[in-house]
Structure formats: C-alpha cells, structure tokens
C-alpha cells in the first residue's frame, strides 16, 4: 500500500537569521516536493487512502506539532528549546553542526501531550564545549521532524 508521508521542516535562511516555513512532502515514488506553508492548498494527496479531507489532514499536522525558536538566541552558555506535542509519543531531540554531524543527543523518551522544553548547554555528547557557530536543533515526533537554527556565541 503506497502511503504519502508528510514531513514538516522549517527551513532556515542563512540571511539575517530569517526563517522560512516550508512543508516537504515525500511521495510514494521517493521524490520530495517543497511547498511554502502559504501554498498549502496546492498539495494533492492522490493515492492516499483516508476518510479525513485532505486540507484538514494537512492543517492537523501543521497545527499539532510545534518547535519554537530557542531562547535566548544567540546564546551563551545555554539555551532553552521549547516544543508542543499533541498526544503522548516518542520524542527525540538532537543538535547538529552545519555539516550535518550529530553534536549532542538531548533526549529520546516518551512524553505526554503538552508543551515541553529541553536545555542545551553548548556541550557535545562527550561533555566538551563546542565552538561558536551555527547549529541546528531537530525534534522528531510521530514520523515528522522540525528543525530550528541555533547560534552559539562565546
């Protein structure tokens, strides 16, 4: 059975720390299409078997799982990462460098619905302080993930 998997990814613009909201849709054939959130009505779900109207399905995904911008940002020595999940489930939080290498695994646990937060202290998994620069926080939940840019200044 071919299913369409909707991934949410808030792409980060490198100019002026601006953020653009995008939805990435992975089709059953393995291709990925990028849509601006403002163009959400353009997504078609041919081949997806569901009793939920297409637009309602997309709106539920967009409104239910939220990763907020960390604060403070830029930060030194630590920053708070806040996120909302709509129901209990497995959550994974990880920090990556600009080359996509895993820097720190902050959490991998089951949590109840609601608003939660995690703190990153600027250390890697070995406990060593990382250098100043851009990092990315990725939060995975329910087969979706969201990403935000973090700036560490020392």
Backbone bond lengths (Angstrom), bond angles and torsions (degrees), N, CA, C in turn:
res aa  C-N    CA-C-N  psi(-1)  N-CA   C-N-CA  omega(-1)  CA-C   N-CA-C  phi
1 X - - - 1.454 - - 1.518 107.99 -
2 X 1.268 115.69 124.84 1.454 119.66 -178.34 1.525 108.97 -85.51
3 X 1.306 115.81 129.21 1.463 120.56 178.15 1.515 109.21 -121.84
4 X 1.264 114.61 150.17 1.454 121.04 176.19 1.517 107.27 -98.39
5 X 1.317 116.83 127.03 1.462 121.00 -178.43 1.517 108.12 -105.54
6 X 1.306 115.31 125.70 1.455 119.63 -179.71 1.520 108.28 -100.57
7 X 1.294 115.48 120.51 1.454 120.94 176.51 1.518 108.74 -108.63
8 X 1.292 115.86 134.83 1.456 119.57 175.34 1.522 108.26 -101.57
9 X 1.266 114.15 130.80 1.459 119.46 178.40 1.497 107.88 -143.79
10 X 1.284 117.02 121.77 1.452 120.33 177.37 1.521 105.71 -93.98
11 X 1.323 114.23 100.57 1.458 121.62 -176.42 1.517 109.55 -68.79
12 X 1.300 114.48 147.63 1.452 119.82 -175.46 1.519 110.25 -108.55
13 X 1.293 115.83 126.82 1.456 121.00 175.82 1.517 108.04 -83.52
14 X 1.299 117.44 140.68 1.457 119.69 -178.59 1.524 112.62 -85.09
15 X 1.303 117.25 -5.57 1.454 119.84 -178.60 1.513 111.04 -93.34
16 X 1.307 117.63 122.90 1.469 123.44 172.37 1.519 112.83 56.86
17 X 1.314 118.08 27.91 1.459 123.08 179.41 1.521 112.42 57.44
18 X 1.304 118.30 19.89 1.462 121.71 179.28 1.518 108.62 -71.16
19 X 1.316 116.59 150.78 1.449 121.67 -179.62 1.523 108.54 -122.21
20 X 1.303 116.73 139.13 1.453 120.26 175.74 1.513 107.76 -116.19
21 X 1.319 116.80 139.90 1.445 121.10 -179.69 1.514 109.16 -93.84
22 X 1.322 115.90 127.41 1.454 121.65 -179.29 1.513 109.56 -137.00
23 X 1.304 115.30 154.64 1.450 122.57 173.02 1.519 106.40 -118.15
24 X 1.314 116.98 129.24 1.444 121.97 176.99 1.524 107.58 -107.56
25 X 1.304 116.73 124.64 1.462 121.95 -178.88 1.519 108.00 -112.05
26 X 1.323 116.05 121.48 1.454 120.90 176.90 1.518 108.04 -96.74
27 X 1.317 115.76 120.36 1.455 121.13 -178.28 1.524 110.11 -83.75
28 X 1.320 115.64 163.51 1.465 121.26 -178.41 1.522 112.32 -58.96
29 X 1.346 117.73 -27.42 1.467 120.42 -179.48 1.528 112.69 -82.70
30 X 1.345 117.09 2.68 1.461 121.43 177.32 1.505 115.17 93.65
31 X 1.316 118.76 -8.88 1.463 120.81 178.09 1.523 109.47 -79.02
32 X 1.311 116.31 153.15 1.460 122.12 -179.94 1.517 109.24 -120.66
33 X 1.330 115.48 137.60 1.458 121.87 178.08 1.517 108.30 -119.45
34 X 1.340 117.36 136.94 1.465 122.76 178.59 1.516 108.83 -103.44
35 X 1.333 115.87 130.50 1.458 122.36 176.33 1.522 108.79 -124.40
36 X 1.313 117.20 141.32 1.463 120.84 168.61 1.522 105.97 -71.41
37 X 1.342 116.90 143.45 1.452 119.94 179.38 1.522 110.18 -55.85
38 X 1.328 117.47 -33.93 1.460 120.89 179.42 1.530 111.89 -64.51
39 X 1.332 117.94 -17.93 1.461 122.18 -179.10 1.523 111.62 -103.00
40 X 1.313 117.20 23.41 1.457 122.30 -173.27 1.520 112.99 -56.65
41 X 1.314 118.40 -29.64 1.463 121.50 -178.46 1.531 112.01 -69.33
42 X 1.333 117.82 -14.68 1.462 121.14 -178.71 1.525 113.40 -79.57
43 X 1.323 118.46 -13.25 1.457 121.26 -177.21 1.521 109.17 -74.09
44 X 1.334 116.29 130.16 1.453 120.68 175.77 1.515 108.86 -112.34
45 X 1.297 116.10 149.52 1.451 121.58 -175.24 1.519 111.55 -119.69
46 X 1.299 117.59 42.92 1.462 119.21 179.63 1.528 108.98 -62.32
47 X 1.321 115.54 135.16 1.457 120.81 -179.79 1.510 114.37 89.76
48 X 1.324 118.28 -9.85 1.462 121.48 178.83 1.517 108.24 -88.08
49 X 1.307 116.31 123.54 1.455 120.49 -179.35 1.519 108.04 -93.74
50 X 1.315 115.97 114.56 1.457 120.83 -179.08 1.521 109.61 -158.13
51 X 1.320 115.62 151.72 1.458 119.29 175.86 1.524 110.31 -95.79
52 X 1.314 117.43 -1.97 1.460 122.37 -179.76 1.523 108.48 -92.32
53 X 1.340 118.07 129.97 1.467 119.15 176.78 1.527 110.61 -54.13
54 X 1.336 115.74 143.45 1.460 121.21 -173.64 1.519 113.75 -54.60
55 X 1.315 117.67 -48.73 1.457 119.92 -177.21 1.521 110.83 -64.16
56 X 1.333 117.46 -38.76 1.462 120.66 178.45 1.523 110.40 -63.29
57 X 1.333 116.78 -39.89 1.456 121.37 178.25 1.520 111.06 -59.11
58 X 1.325 117.07 -48.49 1.455 121.62 -179.74 1.526 110.82 -65.33
59 X 1.324 117.61 -43.79 1.464 120.83 -179.66 1.528 110.84 -62.24
60 X 1.342 117.25 -38.88 1.463 120.06 178.28 1.520 111.42 -63.08
61 X 1.338 116.37 -41.98 1.465 119.79 178.55 1.520 110.14 -64.26
62 X 1.345 116.84 -44.84 1.458 120.27 -177.37 1.521 112.74 -66.30
63 X 1.323 117.98 -37.32 1.460 120.30 -173.05 1.520 113.84 -90.10
64 X 1.322 118.63 -8.76 1.444 119.40 -171.67 1.526 115.14 -96.64
65 X 1.285 118.65 -32.94 1.464 123.10 -176.02 1.519 107.09 -116.99
66 X 1.331 116.80 117.43 1.459 121.42 -173.12 1.524 110.03 -130.10
67 X 1.323 116.37 134.20 1.465 122.93 170.85 1.513 106.37 -114.42
68 X 1.306 116.74 118.02 1.467 120.82 -178.44 1.532 109.49 -87.54
69 X 1.329 115.74 159.26 1.465 119.68 177.01 1.519 108.78 -65.55
70 X 1.304 115.82 136.37 1.465 119.89 179.51 1.522 110.49 -62.59
71 X 1.323 116.36 157.15 1.462 121.29 176.43 1.520 108.98 -142.54
72 X 1.304 119.01 141.56 1.465 123.64 -11.30 1.529 110.71 -70.50
73 X 1.302 115.37 160.73 1.461 121.68 176.42 1.516 107.73 -148.95
74 X 1.310 120.55 113.58 1.465 129.44 3.86 1.538 111.27 -63.59
75 X 1.332 115.12 160.49 1.463 119.17 -177.35 1.515 112.04 -135.33
76 X 1.317 114.65 158.57 1.449 126.07 172.54 1.523 106.17 -173.48
77 X 1.257 122.03 120.14 1.462 130.17 7.96 1.527 114.37 -97.03
78 X 1.356 119.47 -12.21 1.463 119.39 -178.57 1.521 110.68 -141.61
79 X 1.335 115.15 164.49 1.461 121.25 -179.61 1.524 109.17 -141.39
80 X 1.334 115.50 152.95 1.459 122.06 179.74 1.526 109.50 -104.71
81 X 1.310 115.53 131.73 1.460 122.98 179.37 1.523 106.68 -112.01
82 X 1.335 116.83 118.83 1.465 121.32 -176.99 1.521 109.99 -114.97
83 X 1.326 116.58 141.36 1.461 121.95 -178.54 1.524 109.74 -149.30
84 X 1.337 115.34 156.63 1.461 122.63 178.58 1.518 108.60 -119.15
85 X 1.332 115.91 137.69 1.461 120.20 173.80 1.534 108.03 -126.09
86 X 1.339 117.00 141.43 1.463 120.90 -172.93 1.531 115.06 -80.37
87 X 1.331 117.64 -20.94 1.467 120.91 -179.72 1.525 108.15 -155.08
88 X 1.311 115.58 167.00 1.464 120.23 -179.35 1.525 110.05 -60.44
89 X 1.310 115.31 142.16 1.455 119.57 178.89 1.510 112.06 177.27
90 X 1.312 114.91 175.30 1.468 122.61 179.95 1.517 109.54 -77.56
91 X 1.315 116.50 130.14 1.465 122.34 179.76 1.534 107.78 -124.17
92 X 1.328 115.73 138.57 1.460 121.09 176.57 1.517 107.85 -129.34
93 X 1.332 116.35 131.55 1.464 121.65 179.42 1.519 107.87 -124.19
94 X 1.343 116.29 128.06 1.463 120.91 -178.73 1.520 110.16 -141.01
95 X 1.325 115.60 150.41 1.461 123.16 176.72 1.525 107.96 -110.47
96 X 1.346 115.54 133.80 1.460 122.19 -179.94 1.523 109.55 -124.08
97 X 1.336 116.34 152.17 1.464 119.93 174.13 1.527 108.73 -85.53
98 X 1.335 116.40 179.33 1.465 119.21 -175.51 1.526 113.22 -70.17
99 X 1.318 117.17 -12.60 1.467 120.44 176.13 1.530 111.49 -93.70
100 X 1.323 116.72 4.14 1.455 120.97 177.03 1.519 115.21 84.76
101 X 1.332 117.11 9.27 1.465 120.37 179.14 1.521 109.93 -83.92
102 X 1.317 115.99 139.69 1.454 121.22 177.43 1.526 109.41 -65.60
103 X 1.324 116.31 126.10 1.461 121.79 178.58 1.523 109.79 -101.12
104 X 1.341 115.67 -46.57 1.463 119.62 -175.97 1.519 110.81 -152.43
105 X 1.309 116.35 133.03 1.468 122.35 171.55 1.519 106.15 -94.39
106 X 1.325 116.79 112.75 1.462 120.27 -177.61 1.515 113.47 -86.28
107 X 1.327 117.40 -35.90 1.461 119.65 -177.44 1.517 110.77 -159.81
108 X 1.314 114.37 149.99 1.458 122.70 170.84 1.525 104.97 -154.00
109 X 1.325 116.07 94.71 1.454 120.83 -173.26 1.519 111.39 -156.74
110 X 1.318 115.66 169.86 1.457 121.73 175.31 1.518 107.70 -94.34
111 X 1.343 116.10 132.04 1.463 121.04 179.44 1.510 110.50 -129.81
112 X 1.320 115.44 155.79 1.458 122.90 176.37 1.519 109.48 -79.32
113 X 1.326 116.96 164.54 1.464 122.06 177.08 1.526 109.77 -59.83
114 X 1.332 116.07 149.11 1.454 120.60 175.95 1.514 112.63 133.93
115 X 1.329 114.64 -168.90 1.459 122.62 178.92 1.523 108.54 -94.32
116 X 1.317 115.22 131.99 1.465 121.44 -178.85 1.520 109.24 -133.41
117 X 1.320 116.40 165.82 1.463 119.54 177.05 1.521 110.20 -145.53
118 X 1.311 113.83 157.65 1.459 122.62 175.77 1.523 106.92 -136.53
119 X 1.312 116.69 153.10 1.462 121.34 179.89 1.521 108.53 -118.08
120 X 1.337 114.61 131.79 1.458 119.82 173.65 1.515 107.57 -109.52
121 X 1.316 116.02 126.87 1.469 122.14 -175.97 1.525 113.77 -96.16
122 X 1.319 118.46 11.34 1.455 121.11 178.08 1.514 114.34 80.10
123 X 1.339 116.78 14.80 1.464 121.25 177.88 1.520 109.48 -105.67
124 X 1.333 116.03 154.71 1.461 120.12 174.28 1.525 109.14 -87.88
125 X 1.328 118.08 -175.70 1.464 121.49 -178.73 1.522 112.89 -64.53
126 X 1.327 117.28 -20.35 1.473 120.95 178.15 1.526 112.59 -88.44
127 X 1.332 117.30 -2.62 1.457 120.87 179.60 1.516 114.22 88.95
128 X 1.323 117.40 7.30 1.458 122.47 -178.52 1.535 109.09 -91.24
129 X 1.347 116.39 137.30 1.461 120.47 175.98 1.530 109.33 -62.09
130 X 1.328 116.62 134.24 1.451 119.93 176.59 1.523 108.85 -88.87
131 X 1.318 116.46 163.29 1.460 120.73 -177.70 1.528 111.14 -79.13
132 X 1.313 116.04 164.89 1.463 121.67 175.10 1.517 109.13 -59.53
133 X 1.318 116.00 147.05 1.451 119.09 176.93 1.509 112.75 153.17
134 X 1.334 114.40 -173.13 1.460 121.89 178.97 1.514 109.92 -89.55
135 X 1.318 115.74 137.10 1.450 123.02 176.40 1.523 107.69 -134.30
136 X 1.325 116.04 165.03 1.456 120.83 179.54 1.515 109.21 -126.96
137 X 1.321 114.52 134.35 1.457 120.79 175.31 1.520 107.62 -101.73
138 X 1.315 116.71 126.37 1.470 122.19 177.97 1.520 108.22 -116.48
139 X 1.335 115.25 126.86 1.461 121.12 176.72 1.527 107.23 -116.00
140 X 1.334 116.27 122.16 1.458 122.63 179.01 1.522 109.26 -104.10
141 X 1.343 116.00 134.99 1.456 121.45 176.85 1.523 109.23 -156.19
142 X 1.323 116.85 128.23 1.462 122.08 171.48 1.532 112.84 53.09
143 X 1.318 117.91 49.52 1.464 124.43 177.54 1.529 112.94 65.40
144 X 1.320 117.92 19.80 1.466 123.30 175.58 1.520 107.71 -130.16
145 X 1.311 116.40 158.98 1.452 118.90 174.21 1.518 109.53 -144.24
146 X 1.318 115.02 152.57 1.458 123.05 177.03 1.516 107.77 -127.82
147 X 1.337 116.32 149.05 1.464 121.46 -177.06 1.525 109.17 -132.63
148 X 1.327 116.17 138.98 1.465 122.49 172.94 1.523 108.96 -132.05
149 X 1.313 114.45 150.00 1.467 122.00 179.54 1.530 109.32 -88.52
150 X 1.328 115.99 136.18 1.466 123.11 177.76 1.521 108.03 -120.24
151 X 1.306 116.92 143.21 1.471 120.72 178.89 1.521 108.69 -122.62
152 X 1.331 115.96 116.00 1.448 122.96 177.44 1.522 108.82 -98.82
153 X 1.328 116.29 121.53 1.463 121.84 177.46 1.512 109.04 -120.01
154 X 1.335 116.32 130.35 1.473 119.84 178.90 1.496 110.37 -112.35
